[in-house]
Amino acid sequence: MKKLILISLLLCLGYIAQAQSAYQEIREGNELFKNNSFEEATKKYQESMAKNIEPVESSYNIGNALYRQEKYEDAARYFNQAANKTDDKIVKSNAYHNLGNALLKEKKLEESVKAYKSSLRTNPQNEESRYNLAYAQKMLQQQQQQQQQQEQQQEKKEDEKKEDEKKEEQENKDQQENKDEEKKDEEKKDEEQKSEEEQKKEEQEKQKQQQQEQQVSRDDAERILEELNQKEKELQEKLKKKKIKGVKVDIEKDW
């Protein structure tokens, strides 16, 4: 029984010694923090957290050191750890407040508003959180308005783009219709021209045929006239012979 008591006592003493060591590192880290040696302070706080007890001050102070180094995303993670580790309302409220600040630096406005509200729910007397909450809400409202304006501008651009595309499509359609009409007109003109040429050709052929017919008629007429002349000539020859045959010829005497 005495041995068990002794072991328990030794464990308690070890825990106390470890806790003292952890808090000693926190104190050293705080001194470094005061001297603006934030990176070295962070290392001390991390060494404190390496102890099994992990005091809430380590997470909180690491968050502060990282915040001063403008490592806001990492700082937010440690502030959140500190808020979840403690039941002390003041410490929890301050941890949520600093979490809101880190998120605000990251432009995560909605999340920062939630953090400030958590800070005020934990400690309604935290006036800094009340002020920062109002500021974050105002920034969030402006951001939402800007997003809305950007969305409206984007929608307007898209509508204008659609209208331009529609207009271009209609212009292309009109141009195509005009081309089709011009093509039809050209085809019609070609057909008319072709028809005129065919008609002209037919007339030329008709005139040629008429000329040929007229030439044939003239040739026939000349042939007939020539035949008539030949017959007339033959007739005159016959008549002449008859006259010569019936006429008495006087023979002159040489007296």
C-alpha positions as CSV (number, residue, x, y, z in Angstrom):
1,M,0.0,0.0,0.0
2,K,2.9,2.3,0.9
3,K,4.5,1.5,-2.5
4,L,1.3,2.5,-4.3
5,I,1.1,5.8,-2.4
6,L,4.8,6.4,-3.2
7,I,4.3,5.8,-6.9
8,S,1.2,8.1,-7.0
9,L,3.2,10.8,-5.2
10,L,6.1,10.4,-7.6
11,L,3.7,10.7,-10.6
12,C,2.1,13.8,-9.1
13,L,5.5,15.3,-8.5
14,G,6.5,14.5,-12.1
15,Y,3.3,16.1,-13.4
16,I,3.9,19.2,-11.3
17,A,7.5,19.3,-12.5
18,Q,6.4,18.9,-16.1
19,A,3.7,21.6,-15.7
20,Q,6.2,23.9,-14.1
21,S,8.6,23.3,-17.1
22,A,5.7,24.0,-19.5
23,Y,4.8,27.2,-17.9
24,Q,8.4,28.2,-17.7
25,E,8.6,27.8,-21.4
26,I,5.5,29.9,-21.7
27,R,7.0,32.6,-19.6
28,E,10.2,32.6,-21.7
29,G,8.0,32.7,-24.8
30,N,6.2,35.7,-23.4
31,E,9.5,37.5,-22.8
32,L,10.5,36.9,-26.4
33,F,7.1,38.0,-27.5
34,K,7.5,41.3,-25.6
35,N,10.8,41.8,-27.4
36,N,9.1,41.2,-30.8
37,S,11.0,38.0,-31.3
38,F,7.8,36.3,-32.5
39,E,9.4,33.4,-34.3
40,E,11.5,32.4,-31.2
41,A,8.5,32.9,-29.0
42,T,6.5,30.5,-31.2
43,K,9.2,27.9,-30.7
44,K,9.0,28.2,-27.0
45,Y,5.2,28.0,-27.0
46,Q,5.4,24.9,-29.2
47,E,7.9,23.3,-26.8
48,S,5.4,24.0,-24.0
49,M,2.7,22.3,-26.0
50,A,4.9,19.3,-26.5
51,K,4.4,18.5,-22.8
52,N,1.5,16.2,-22.1
53,I,-0.5,18.9,-20.2
54,E,-0.8,21.2,-23.2
55,P,-1.9,24.4,-21.3
56,V,-4.4,26.6,-23.1
57,E,-2.0,29.5,-22.9
58,S,0.4,27.8,-25.3
59,S,-2.2,27.6,-28.1
60,Y,-3.4,31.1,-27.4
61,N,0.1,32.6,-27.3
62,I,1.2,30.7,-30.4
63,G,-1.8,32.1,-32.2
64,N,-0.7,35.6,-31.1
65,A,2.9,35.1,-32.2
66,L,1.8,33.7,-35.6
67,Y,-0.6,36.6,-36.0
68,R,2.2,39.1,-35.5
69,Q,4.2,37.2,-38.2
70,E,1.1,37.7,-40.5
71,K,0.6,34.0,-40.7
72,Y,-3.1,34.4,-40.2
73,E,-4.3,31.1,-41.4
74,D,-2.1,29.2,-38.9
75,A,-2.9,31.7,-36.2
76,A,-6.6,31.1,-36.7
77,R,-6.1,27.4,-36.2
78,Y,-4.4,27.9,-32.8
79,F,-7.0,30.5,-31.6
80,N,-9.7,28.0,-32.4
81,Q,-7.8,25.3,-30.4
82,A,-7.5,27.7,-27.4
83,A,-11.2,28.5,-27.5
84,N,-12.1,24.8,-27.5
85,K,-9.6,23.9,-24.7
86,T,-10.8,26.3,-22.0
87,D,-13.9,26.8,-19.9
88,D,-12.8,30.2,-18.8
89,K,-15.3,32.6,-20.4
90,I,-12.9,35.5,-20.6
91,V,-10.2,33.4,-22.2
92,K,-12.6,31.7,-24.6
93,S,-14.1,35.1,-25.6
94,N,-10.7,36.5,-26.2
95,A,-9.7,33.5,-28.2
96,Y,-12.8,33.8,-30.4
97,H,-12.1,37.5,-30.8
98,N,-8.6,36.9,-32.0
99,L,-9.9,34.1,-34.2
100,G,-12.3,36.7,-35.8
101,N,-9.3,39.1,-36.3
102,A,-7.3,36.4,-38.1
103,L,-10.2,35.5,-40.3
104,L,-10.8,39.1,-41.0
105,K,-7.2,39.5,-42.3
106,E,-7.8,36.5,-44.5
107,K,-10.9,38.2,-46.0
108,K,-13.1,35.4,-44.6
109,L,-15.8,37.8,-43.6
110,E,-18.6,35.4,-42.9
111,E,-16.4,33.2,-40.7
112,S,-15.1,36.2,-38.9
113,V,-18.6,37.4,-38.2
114,K,-19.4,34.0,-36.6
115,A,-16.2,34.2,-34.5
116,Y,-17.1,37.6,-33.1
117,K,-20.6,36.5,-32.4
118,S,-19.2,33.5,-30.5
119,S,-17.0,35.9,-28.5
120,L,-20.0,38.0,-27.6
121,R,-22.1,35.0,-26.7
122,T,-19.3,33.8,-24.3
123,N,-18.7,37.3,-22.9
124,P,-21.4,39.9,-23.8
125,Q,-19.2,42.6,-22.2
126,N,-16.4,42.2,-24.8
127,E,-16.8,45.7,-26.4
128,E,-13.9,45.1,-28.8
129,S,-15.7,42.1,-30.3
130,R,-18.9,44.1,-30.6
131,Y,-17.1,46.9,-32.5
132,N,-15.2,44.4,-34.7
133,L,-18.5,42.5,-35.4
134,A,-20.1,45.7,-36.6
135,Y,-17.1,46.4,-38.8
136,A,-17.0,42.8,-40.2
137,Q,-20.7,42.9,-40.9
138,K,-20.3,46.2,-42.8
139,M,-17.4,44.8,-44.8
140,L,-19.4,41.7,-45.5
141,Q,-22.4,43.8,-46.7
142,Q,-20.1,45.8,-49.0
143,Q,-18.5,42.5,-50.3
144,Q,-22.0,41.1,-51.0
145,Q,-23.0,44.3,-52.8
146,Q,-19.9,44.2,-54.8
147,Q,-20.4,40.5,-55.6
148,Q,-24.0,41.3,-56.6
149,Q,-22.9,44.2,-58.8
150,Q,-20.3,42.0,-60.4
151,E,-22.9,39.3,-60.9
152,Q,-25.2,41.8,-62.5
153,Q,-22.4,43.2,-64.7
154,Q,-21.6,39.6,-65.6
155,E,-25.2,38.9,-66.4
156,K,-25.4,42.1,-68.4
157,K,-22.2,41.1,-70.4
158,E,-23.7,37.7,-71.0
159,D,-27.0,39.2,-72.1
160,E,-25.1,41.6,-74.4
161,K,-23.0,38.8,-75.7
162,K,-26.2,36.7,-76.4
163,E,-27.8,39.7,-78.0
164,D,-24.7,40.3,-80.2
165,E,-24.6,36.6,-81.1
166,K,-28.3,36.7,-81.9
167,K,-27.8,39.9,-84.0
168,E,-24.8,38.3,-85.7
169,E,-26.8,35.2,-86.4
170,Q,-29.7,37.2,-87.8
171,E,-27.2,39.2,-90.0
172,N,-25.7,36.0,-91.2
173,K,-29.1,34.7,-91.9
174,D,-30.1,37.9,-93.8
175,Q,-26.9,37.7,-95.7
176,Q,-27.5,34.1,-96.6
177,E,-31.0,35.0,-97.7
178,N,-29.7,37.9,-99.8
179,K,-27.2,35.5,-101.3
180,D,-29.9,33.0,-102.0
181,E,-32.1,35.8,-103.6
182,E,-29.2,37.0,-105.6
183,K,-28.5,33.5,-106.7
184,K,-32.2,33.0,-107.7
185,D,-32.1,36.3,-109.5
186,E,-29.0,35.3,-111.4
187,E,-30.5,31.9,-112.2
188,K,-33.6,33.6,-113.4
189,K,-31.6,36.1,-115.4
190,D,-29.6,33.2,-116.8
191,E,-32.8,31.4,-117.7
192,E,-34.2,34.5,-119.3
193,Q,-31.0,35.1,-121.2
194,K,-30.9,31.5,-122.2
195,S,-34.5,31.7,-123.3
196,E,-33.8,34.9,-125.2
197,E,-30.8,33.3,-126.9
198,E,-32.8,30.2,-127.8
199,Q,-35.6,32.4,-129.1
200,K,-33.1,34.5,-131.0
201,K,-31.6,31.3,-132.3
202,E,-35.0,30.0,-133.4
203,E,-35.7,33.3,-135.1
204,Q,-32.3,33.1,-136.9
205,E,-33.0,29.6,-138.0
206,K,-36.5,30.6,-139.1
207,Q,-35.1,33.5,-141.0
208,K,-32.5,31.3,-142.5
209,Q,-35.1,28.8,-143.5
210,Q,-37.2,31.6,-145.0
211,Q,-34.2,32.8,-146.9
212,Q,-33.5,29.3,-148.1
213,E,-37.1,29.0,-149.2
214,Q,-37.0,32.4,-150.9
215,Q,-33.8,31.4,-152.6
216,V,-35.4,28.2,-153.8
217,S,-38.4,30.1,-155.1
218,R,-36.2,32.6,-157.0
219,D,-34.2,29.7,-158.5
220,D,-37.4,28.0,-159.5
221,A,-38.7,31.2,-161.0
222,E,-35.5,31.8,-162.9
223,R,-35.5,28.2,-164.1
224,I,-39.1,28.4,-165.2
225,L,-38.5,31.8,-166.8
226,E,-35.5,30.3,-168.6
227,E,-37.6,27.4,-169.7
228,L,-40.3,29.7,-171.0
229,N,-37.7,31.8,-172.8
230,Q,-36.3,28.7,-174.3
231,K,-39.7,27.6,-175.5
232,E,-40.4,31.1,-176.8
233,K,-37.1,31.0,-178.6
234,E,-37.9,27.6,-180.0
235,L,-41.3,28.8,-181.1
236,Q,-39.9,31.8,-182.8
237,E,-37.4,29.6,-184.6
238,K,-40.2,27.4,-185.9
239,L,-42.3,30.4,-187.0
240,K,-39.3,31.9,-188.7
241,K,-38.6,28.7,-190.6
242,K,-42.2,28.5,-191.8
243,K,-42.1,32.1,-193.1
244,I,-38.9,31.5,-194.9
245,K,-40.4,28.4,-196.5
246,G,-43.5,30.1,-197.8
247,V,-41.9,33.2,-199.3
248,K,-41.0,33.4,-203.1
249,V,-37.5,34.4,-203.7
250,D,-36.7,36.7,-206.6
251,I,-33.4,36.2,-208.3
252,E,-31.9,39.2,-209.7
253,K,-30.6,39.0,-213.2
254,D,-27.5,40.5,-214.4
255,W,-28.6,42.4,-217.2
